[in-house]
C-alpha cells in the first residue's frame, strides 16, 4: 500500500531501526567524505573535543536518510523534498552504536499552488541505545494526495 499525504497527520509517526554502526563503517565514510582526524585517528580523536573516535555528522545524516527510506519514504508517494530546514548534531556517533529513528510530523498542509500534493514537515531524531539524541533534522517532503482528495 502506498502512503499518501492523508496518511501523515501531525503528531508522532513512528520509530524505526535499529541500525548498528561499526568502527569500519565510520572509518570508511570518513576516509572518502570527511577525512578529519576525529573521524579517522583514534589518538587524535581522543585529544579532540569529542574525546574519542566519532562518526562524521554527514555520515549520521546519511544513516538517517537510509532509515527514513527503509522506514517509510520508499512506501510513500513522495515527490522529493525542497530542502532541509535544519540539521543539528547533538552528540557524537560512536563505533558500536545501535541507532533508532524517532519521527514526528510537525505540520501537514495542502500545497496552495499544486492542490494535488501536500507538504509534510518531518522532525527526525536519531538516538543511540542509551536514548541520547545524536542528531535532529527538520525537513518538508512533497507527497501526492489520494485520488479524489483534491
Backbone torsions as a table, in degrees:
resi	resn	phi	psi	omega
1	UNK	NA	129.5	178.7
2	UNK	-83.2	130.9	177.0
3	UNK	-81.7	129.2	178.2
4	UNK	-111.3	175.9	-179.5
5	UNK	-47.1	-41.3	-176.1
6	UNK	-65.8	-15.6	178.5
7	UNK	-86.6	4.7	-175.9
8	UNK	-124.9	64.7	176.7
9	UNK	-74.0	153.9	177.6
10	UNK	-56.5	144.5	-179.8
11	UNK	127.6	-172.2	-179.8
12	UNK	-66.9	131.2	-179.6
13	UNK	-100.2	-43.8	180.0
14	UNK	165.5	177.4	177.5
15	UNK	-125.2	137.2	-175.3
16	UNK	-130.8	149.8	-178.8
17	UNK	129.8	-165.5	2.9
18	UNK	-81.8	163.7	174.6
19	UNK	-132.0	114.1	-179.8
20	UNK	-83.1	137.8	-178.9
21	UNK	-116.4	126.8	-178.6
22	UNK	-100.6	161.5	175.6
23	UNK	-59.8	-43.2	-179.2
24	UNK	-61.0	-39.4	177.2
25	UNK	-62.4	-44.6	-179.7
26	UNK	-60.5	-46.2	-179.9
27	UNK	-65.6	-41.6	-178.9
28	UNK	-65.2	-45.1	179.4
29	UNK	-62.6	-46.6	-178.6
30	UNK	-61.7	-43.7	-178.6
31	UNK	-59.3	-37.2	-177.4
32	UNK	-86.8	-37.4	-168.8
33	UNK	-120.3	-23.0	-175.6
34	UNK	-149.2	69.1	-172.0
35	UNK	-78.0	57.3	174.9
36	UNK	-93.2	150.5	-174.9
37	UNK	-55.8	-36.6	-177.4
38	UNK	-70.0	-10.7	178.3
39	UNK	-105.4	-9.4	-173.1
40	UNK	-123.7	-26.8	-169.3
41	UNK	-127.5	116.6	-176.3
42	UNK	-58.0	-43.7	-177.4
43	UNK	-66.4	-48.6	178.8
44	UNK	-63.1	-39.1	180.0
45	UNK	-63.2	-37.6	178.9
46	UNK	-64.3	-26.4	179.6
47	UNK	-92.0	-6.3	-178.8
48	UNK	-83.5	172.2	177.9
49	UNK	-65.8	-14.5	179.1
50	UNK	-84.4	-13.7	174.5
51	UNK	55.2	41.4	176.6
52	UNK	148.8	163.0	-179.8
53	UNK	-56.5	131.7	-179.9
54	UNK	-141.3	149.4	177.5
55	UNK	-73.8	153.1	175.3
56	UNK	-62.2	145.9	173.7
57	UNK	-59.9	-32.7	178.5
58	UNK	-70.3	-31.9	174.1
59	UNK	-64.6	-44.9	178.9
60	UNK	-61.1	-40.8	176.8
61	UNK	-63.6	-38.8	178.0
62	UNK	-64.8	-41.8	176.9
63	UNK	-63.4	-41.3	178.4
64	UNK	-60.5	-44.4	180.0
65	UNK	-61.1	-42.3	178.8
66	UNK	-63.2	-41.3	179.1
67	UNK	-65.7	-37.2	175.8
68	UNK	-64.8	-45.3	-179.6
69	UNK	-61.6	-48.6	-179.9
70	UNK	-66.1	-34.0	-175.7
71	UNK	-76.8	-42.0	-175.2
72	UNK	-156.8	-28.6	-172.6
73	UNK	-64.1	-40.0	-179.0
74	UNK	-69.3	-14.8	176.4
75	UNK	-97.8	-2.6	-176.5
76	UNK	-99.3	156.8	175.6
77	UNK	-82.6	54.7	-175.7
78	UNK	-75.4	138.1	176.1
79	UNK	-109.3	10.2	-179.2
80	UNK	102.8	-170.7	-176.5
81	UNK	-132.2	142.0	175.7
82	UNK	-77.0	-3.7	178.3
83	UNK	144.3	178.6	177.8
84	UNK	-105.2	129.9	179.7
85	UNK	-79.1	-39.0	-177.7
86	UNK	-156.8	139.1	169.4
87	UNK	-129.6	132.6	177.6
88	UNK	-130.8	126.1	174.1
89	UNK	-94.2	120.1	-170.4
90	UNK	-105.5	-36.3	180.0
91	UNK	-147.1	155.0	-177.1
92	UNK	-68.2	145.4	169.6
93	UNK	-83.2	125.5	-176.1
94	UNK	-114.7	150.4	172.4
95	UNK	-56.2	135.4	179.6
96	UNK	90.7	-5.8	178.8
97	UNK	-63.5	141.1	170.0
98	UNK	-107.2	115.8	-172.9
99	UNK	-97.9	144.4	171.5
100	UNK	-126.4	148.8	-179.3
101	UNK	-117.0	118.1	174.0
102	UNK	-97.1	131.9	-177.1
103	UNK	-123.4	128.2	176.6
104	UNK	-122.8	141.3	174.0
105	UNK	-97.5	113.4	-175.7
106	UNK	-80.7	-36.8	-175.6
107	UNK	-157.3	145.6	173.6
108	UNK	-141.5	120.8	-179.0
109	UNK	-143.7	152.1	176.7
110	UNK	-75.6	140.7	177.3
111	UNK	-67.3	134.4	178.1
112	UNK	-72.3	-38.2	-176.5
113	UNK	-86.3	-23.1	-180.0
114	UNK	-136.6	81.3	-173.6
115	UNK	-63.8	-8.8	177.0
116	UNK	-79.5	-2.1	177.2
117	UNK	-135.5	161.4	177.3
118	UNK	-120.1	163.2	177.5
119	UNK	-117.1	116.9	-178.8
120	UNK	-111.6	121.3	179.7
121	UNK	-96.4	118.6	-178.6
122	UNK	-102.9	140.4	167.7
123	UNK	-115.6	117.3	-177.3
124	UNK	-113.5	135.4	179.2
125	UNK	-127.1	124.5	175.2
126	UNK	-95.3	130.6	179.3
127	UNK	-123.9	151.9	172.9
128	UNK	-88.5	-179.3	-176.3
129	UNK	-63.7	-23.5	176.8
130	UNK	-79.2	-9.6	-178.2
131	UNK	92.3	3.3	178.1
132	UNK	-70.0	131.5	175.0
133	UNK	-74.4	123.1	179.7
134	UNK	-97.9	-33.8	-175.2
135	UNK	-155.6	142.9	173.4
136	UNK	-126.5	141.2	176.9
137	UNK	-138.7	136.7	174.0
138	UNK	-118.3	125.6	-175.7
139	UNK	-152.5	136.5	172.7
140	UNK	-83.6	147.5	174.0
141	UNK	-129.3	135.7	177.4
142	UNK	-84.9	127.1	-176.0
143	UNK	-134.2	132.7	179.2
144	UNK	-61.7	146.7	174.0
145	UNK	-87.7	161.6	177.3
146	UNK	-64.3	151.0	173.8
147	UNK	-54.4	134.5	178.3
148	UNK	81.3	-1.6	-179.1
149	UNK	-80.8	-14.9	-176.7
150	UNK	-77.1	NA	NA
